[in-house]
Amino acid sequence: MKIRWRLRMAAAQREVWTGTELRRLLAEKAGLELSSASVSALFAKEPSQVKMTTLAALCTALECTPNDLIEVDTTPVERPITPPRPVVDLPQAVSGRGRSMPPL
């Protein structure tokens, strides 16, 4: 599964080109005050996690849906077929009385 963060594309489609513009929209439309560094990080790289309140504020500010911001590819990952490991028969030491020896 692959997840792509599409904030920059969603913002550009709505003619929001800078973090400063997005920060202003977040404050005006959604009432969310984020630092310049936080908005810049959201714009610049894919976050490892996003708070639901932040996601909702982004959707409100940009008038979009979460599907516009997050693209999820649910195609199953193909794994190479690994052959089963062969079972090796270990020779058993047998004493004269028919019982096996304890491990060494």
C-alpha positions as protocol buffer text, in pm:
chain_id: "A"
residue {
  index: 1
  type: MET
  ca { x: 0 y: 0 z: 0 }
}
residue {
  index: 2
  type: LYS
  ca { x: 128 y: 348 z: -85 }
}
residue {
  index: 3
  type: ILE
  ca { x: 8 y: 679 z: 55 }
}
residue {
  index: 4
  type: ARG
  ca { x: 75 y: 1010 z: -119 }
}
residue {
  index: 5
  type: TRP
  ca { x: 35 y: 1348 z: 46 }
}
residue {
  index: 6
  type: ARG
  ca { x: -120 y: 1581 z: -211 }
}
residue {
  index: 7
  type: LEU
  ca { x: -154 y: 1907 z: -16 }
}
residue {
  index: 8
  type: ARG
  ca { x: 65 y: 2105 z: -255 }
}
residue {
  index: 9
  type: MET
  ca { x: -140 y: 1989 z: -557 }
}
residue {
  index: 10
  type: ALA
  ca { x: -474 y: 2051 z: -386 }
}
residue {
  index: 11
  type: ALA
  ca { x: -361 y: 2399 z: -281 }
}
residue {
  index: 12
  type: ALA
  ca { x: -230 y: 2483 z: -628 }
}
residue {
  index: 13
  type: GLN
  ca { x: -560 y: 2378 z: -786 }
}
residue {
  index: 14
  type: ARG
  ca { x: -723 y: 2639 z: -562 }
}
residue {
  index: 15
  type: GLU
  ca { x: -455 y: 2897 z: -645 }
}
residue {
  index: 16
  type: VAL
  ca { x: -292 y: 2883 z: -302 }
}
residue {
  index: 17
  type: TRP
  ca { x: 77 y: 2894 z: -385 }
}
residue {
  index: 18
  type: THR
  ca { x: 260 y: 2967 z: -59 }
}
residue {
  index: 19
  type: GLY
  ca { x: 261 y: 2853 z: 298 }
}
residue {
  index: 20
  type: THR
  ca { x: 181 y: 3209 z: 404 }
}
residue {
  index: 21
  type: GLU
  ca { x: -140 y: 3204 z: 199 }
}
residue {
  index: 22
  type: LEU
  ca { x: -237 y: 2866 z: 339 }
}
residue {
  index: 23
  type: ARG
  ca { x: -162 y: 2977 z: 694 }
}
residue {
  index: 24
  type: ARG
  ca { x: -386 y: 3283 z: 648 }
}
residue {
  index: 25
  type: LEU
  ca { x: -668 y: 3067 z: 507 }
}
residue {
  index: 26
  type: LEU
  ca { x: -639 y: 2821 z: 795 }
}
residue {
  index: 27
  type: ALA
  ca { x: -675 y: 3104 z: 1045 }
}
residue {
  index: 28
  type: GLU
  ca { x: -957 y: 3287 z: 862 }
}
residue {
  index: 29
  type: LYS
  ca { x: -1173 y: 2997 z: 745 }
}
residue {
  index: 30
  type: ALA
  ca { x: -1099 y: 2721 z: 996 }
}
residue {
  index: 31
  type: GLY
  ca { x: -983 y: 2908 z: 1304 }
}
residue {
  index: 32
  type: LEU
  ca { x: -660 y: 2708 z: 1322 }
}
residue {
  index: 33
  type: GLU
  ca { x: -339 y: 2891 z: 1408 }
}
residue {
  index: 34
  type: LEU
  ca { x: -34 y: 2697 z: 1291 }
}
residue {
  index: 35
  type: SER
  ca { x: 324 y: 2817 z: 1303 }
}
residue {
  index: 36
  type: SER
  ca { x: 499 y: 2907 z: 979 }
}
residue {
  index: 37
  type: ALA
  ca { x: 729 y: 2609 z: 1032 }
}
residue {
  index: 38
  type: SER
  ca { x: 436 y: 2369 z: 1070 }
}
residue {
  index: 39
  type: VAL
  ca { x: 267 y: 2492 z: 753 }
}
residue {
  index: 40
  type: SER
  ca { x: 598 y: 2480 z: 568 }
}
residue {
  index: 41
  type: ALA
  ca { x: 651 y: 2120 z: 681 }
}
residue {
  index: 42
  type: LEU
  ca { x: 303 y: 2023 z: 561 }
}
residue {
  index: 43
  type: PHE
  ca { x: 376 y: 2179 z: 223 }
}
residue {
  index: 44
  type: ALA
  ca { x: 731 y: 2045 z: 184 }
}
residue {
  index: 45
  type: LYS
  ca { x: 713 y: 1679 z: 283 }
}
residue {
  index: 46
  type: GLU
  ca { x: 479 y: 1391 z: 347 }
}
residue {
  index: 47
  type: PRO
  ca { x: 388 y: 1384 z: 716 }
}
residue {
  index: 48
  type: SER
  ca { x: 406 y: 1054 z: 903 }
}
residue {
  index: 49
  type: GLN
  ca { x: 85 y: 1148 z: 1084 }
}
residue {
  index: 50
  type: VAL
  ca { x: -176 y: 1423 z: 1070 }
}
residue {
  index: 51
  type: LYS
  ca { x: -417 y: 1516 z: 1345 }
}
residue {
  index: 52
  type: MET
  ca { x: -780 y: 1485 z: 1246 }
}
residue {
  index: 53
  type: THR
  ca { x: -840 y: 1846 z: 1351 }
}
residue {
  index: 54
  type: THR
  ca { x: -560 y: 1961 z: 1120 }
}
residue {
  index: 55
  type: LEU
  ca { x: -696 y: 1752 z: 833 }
}
residue {
  index: 56
  type: ALA
  ca { x: -1045 y: 1895 z: 889 }
}
residue {
  index: 57
  type: ALA
  ca { x: -905 y: 2250 z: 901 }
}
residue {
  index: 58
  type: LEU
  ca { x: -711 y: 2196 z: 576 }
}
residue {
  index: 59
  type: CYS
  ca { x: -1027 y: 2068 z: 409 }
}
residue {
  index: 60
  type: THR
  ca { x: -1226 y: 2365 z: 537 }
}
residue {
  index: 61
  type: ALA
  ca { x: -963 y: 2620 z: 434 }
}
residue {
  index: 62
  type: LEU
  ca { x: -915 y: 2471 z: 86 }
}
residue {
  index: 63
  type: GLU
  ca { x: -1281 y: 2370 z: 42 }
}
residue {
  index: 64
  type: CYS
  ca { x: -1183 y: 2014 z: -41 }
}
residue {
  index: 65
  type: THR
  ca { x: -1222 y: 1662 z: 93 }
}
residue {
  index: 66
  type: PRO
  ca { x: -966 y: 1435 z: 259 }
}
residue {
  index: 67
  type: ASN
  ca { x: -952 y: 1242 z: -70 }
}
residue {
  index: 68
  type: ASP
  ca { x: -809 y: 1555 z: -233 }
}
residue {
  index: 69
  type: LEU
  ca { x: -527 y: 1565 z: 23 }
}
residue {
  index: 70
  type: ILE
  ca { x: -445 y: 1197 z: 70 }
}
residue {
  index: 71
  type: GLU
  ca { x: -413 y: 945 z: -211 }
}
residue {
  index: 72
  type: VAL
  ca { x: -413 y: 584 z: -97 }
}
residue {
  index: 73
  type: ASP
  ca { x: -308 y: 307 z: -334 }
}
residue {
  index: 74
  type: THR
  ca { x: -453 y: -14 z: -195 }
}
residue {
  index: 75
  type: THR
  ca { x: -301 y: -239 z: -460 }
}
residue {
  index: 76
  type: PRO
  ca { x: -166 y: -544 z: -280 }
}
residue {
  index: 77
  type: VAL
  ca { x: 210 y: -556 z: -261 }
}
residue {
  index: 78
  type: GLU
  ca { x: 352 y: -837 z: -468 }
}
residue {
  index: 79
  type: ARG
  ca { x: 597 y: -1045 z: -274 }
}
residue {
  index: 80
  type: PRO
  ca { x: 840 y: -1275 z: -446 }
}
residue {
  index: 81
  type: ILE
  ca { x: 748 y: -1635 z: -405 }
}
residue {
  index: 82
  type: THR
  ca { x: 1005 y: -1800 z: -184 }
}
residue {
  index: 83
  type: PRO
  ca { x: 1040 y: -2173 z: -219 }
}
residue {
  index: 84
  type: PRO
  ca { x: 973 y: -2364 z: 100 }
}
residue {
  index: 85
  type: ARG
  ca { x: 1283 y: -2450 z: 294 }
}
residue {
  index: 86
  type: PRO
  ca { x: 1370 y: -2816 z: 258 }
}
residue {
  index: 87
  type: VAL
  ca { x: 1328 y: -3024 z: 568 }
}
residue {
  index: 88
  type: VAL
  ca { x: 1655 y: -3189 z: 656 }
}
residue {
  index: 89
  type: ASP
  ca { x: 1631 y: -3528 z: 818 }
}
residue {
  index: 90
  type: LEU
  ca { x: 1888 y: -3540 z: 1094 }
}
residue {
  index: 91
  type: PRO
  ca { x: 2027 y: -3885 z: 1163 }
}
residue {
  index: 92
  type: GLN
  ca { x: 1926 y: -4010 z: 1501 }
}
residue {
  index: 93
  type: ALA
  ca { x: 2185 y: -4186 z: 1712 }
}
residue {
  index: 94
  type: VAL
  ca { x: 2037 y: -4502 z: 1850 }
}
residue {
  index: 95
  type: SER
  ca { x: 2174 y: -4689 z: 2145 }
}
residue {
  index: 96
  type: GLY
  ca { x: 2178 y: -5063 z: 2167 }
}
residue {
  index: 97
  type: ARG
  ca { x: 1850 y: -5064 z: 2353 }
}
residue {
  index: 98
  type: GLY
  ca { x: 1657 y: -4879 z: 2080 }
}
residue {
  index: 99
  type: ARG
  ca { x: 1637 y: -4542 z: 2250 }
}
residue {
  index: 100
  type: SER
  ca { x: 1779 y: -4223 z: 2107 }
}
residue {
  index: 101
  type: MET
  ca { x: 2069 y: -4045 z: 2271 }
}
residue {
  index: 102
  type: PRO
  ca { x: 2016 y: -3713 z: 2449 }
}
residue {
  index: 103
  type: PRO
  ca { x: 2128 y: -3402 z: 2258 }
}
residue {
  index: 104
  type: LEU
  ca { x: 2491 y: -3296 z: 2291 }
}
